[in-house]
């Protein structure tokens, strides 16, 4: 019997793992740290497509939506609510001139329960998401479970296949998960799913 290799389209991975985020103006009373924190909190839960042009760098959109028109892909994803988190908890904000980093714990999206380091850039006085950097804290079991649940919702993927992939991903390392999520490298996912039929 031939092994069936699961190949997931980029669109599915974007829906599973994208973290829409934006920046906002910093006023003198709240400071850059508060502006960065507020921007991430508001944008991660927004379904407003304007975040894509007003609050995310072009580089961020092009990385998250590499196929076709990145801005349009981002706007469509925002409107659909596919990657919107229920809430985020932002911590460890560090501002260095026109750049900032923060750790974001995501609740209620494809990255539910994970803590991610993000990088922002200040453009025209506004903070904008520039990059998803890495997992600050990684929960392999949670990652596998969430992916399995999301796969089970996809047309053409049987519950048995989704469960098998989820179980296979339970042993994925943080480095492999970062390849999947932050580098859009599907090789570790395909290897984990290689034994699933």
N, C-alpha and C positions, 0 to 999 in steps of 0.2 A: 504494500500500500504506500502510495506516495505521501510525503509530508506536505502539508499545506502551509505555506509561508504567508503570514498575515502582513500585508502591506497597507499601512494607513495613509490616506491622502493628507497632504499638508493642511487642508481646510479643517479636517477633523482635529488634528493636533492643535491648530490655532484656537479652535473652539474649546478644547479641553484645557489648554494651558496659558492662553493669553491673559495678561493682566492689564486691562485698560487703565491708563493713568495719565494724569495731567499735572500741570503746574499752575501757579496762581501768582498774582501780584503780591509783592511783599510790601507791607506798609511799615512805617518807621516804628509804630507802637508794638507790633507783634514780632518783628524780626524775621530773618530768613529761615531760621529753624522751624518756627511756628508755621510759616508760609509753606515750607516743604511738606510738613506733616499734614496740614489741612488739604493741600493739593492732592496728595496721594489718597487720603481718606475719601475725599469727595469724588475723585475721578475713578477710582477702582469700582465704585458702585453706580456710576452714571451710564445711562443708555442714550445720552445725547451725543449725536455724531460730531458735534462741533469740537469735542475734545481732541479729535484726530488732527485737526488743523490748528487749533488754538493752543493746545496744551501738550502736544507730543512733538518731539523733533522729527524731522524728515527721516533721519537715520533709524529712529525707533520704529516708525511705521514700515519702512522698507525691510527691516529685519523681521518684524512680526508678520508681515504680509508680503512675502517675496514673489509671489506669482501675480503678474499683471499690475494693475494700478493699486499701489499700496494704500493711498489715501482712500480710494473707493472701498477697498477691502476692509479697512479699519472702520469706515463709516457704516458699512453694512453689518459688520460684527457688533458694533455698538448698538445700532438700532434693534438688532435681533435679541440682544440681551444675552447672547451665548456665553460671553466671557465675563459677565458682570458678577462680582462677588457680593455676598450679602453684607459683609463688613470686613474691615481690615484693622489691624492693630499696628500702628507705626511706632518704632522705637529706634534708639541709637542713631539719631539723625546727626550727621557731621557735615558742616558746611565749610568749604575751602574756596573762597572767592566766588567764581562763577560755576563751581561744581559742588555737588552734594551727594551723599549716600545715605541710605536708611535701610533698616530691616523692616520687612512687612510680613506680618502673619495673616494669612488669607483664610476667610471663613466663607464657605458656600460657593465654591467654583471648582474648576478642574484642579486647582492647587490647594484645595481645602486642607487645613491643618499643617501646611508647610510654611516655613519662614524663609523669605527670599530677601537677598540683598539687591537693592535697586540703585541705579545711578541717575541723577538728574543734572540738567544743565540750565543755566540762566540765559535766556535769549530775550532781548528787548525788555529786560526788567522782570520777566515772568519765568518762573520755574517750570521746566518741562521734563517729562520722562525721556531719558536718553538710552537706557539699557537695563535689561534684567541681567544681573551679574552672576549670581550663584545661589545655592541654598545656604542660608545661614544656619538652619536646623532642618534636617531631613528625616522624614518618617517613611521608611520603605514600605511598611505594611499599609499605611494610609494612602501612599502614592498608588500602590497596586490596586487597592480596593476601589479608590475613586476612578481610576482608569477602567477597571472592570465594569463598574456601574455605568459609566459613560458609553463604553463600547456596547453594552447590552441594549442601549437606547437607539443604536444606529441600525438603519435598514440594511439587511443583508448579513448581519452578524448574529449568529445564533447565541442564545444564552449560554450554551455549553462552551462555545468558542470564547466568549467574553470571560467566562469563569476560568477556563484554562489559561488564557493570557494573563489574567489577574494573578492566578496562583504562580505562574512562571515569573512574573515580575516581582514577586515577594522577596526574591533574593537579589534584586538589582542593587548595585552599589550607588552611593551618592554620585560618584563620578559618571556612571552610566546614565543615571537619571538626568544629570546636568547636560550630558550630550544630547539627550532626547529633547529636553525642554528648552535649553538656552542656546544650543548650537543647531537645532533642527536636524540632528543626525539620527536617523531612524534605525541604524544598524543594531544597537543594543535591544531595541524593541522587537525587531524582526528576529534576532537570535533567540530572545526569550520566548517568542511565540512560535518558533520553528517546529517544536514538537506538537503543536496543537493542530487538530484536524477538524 
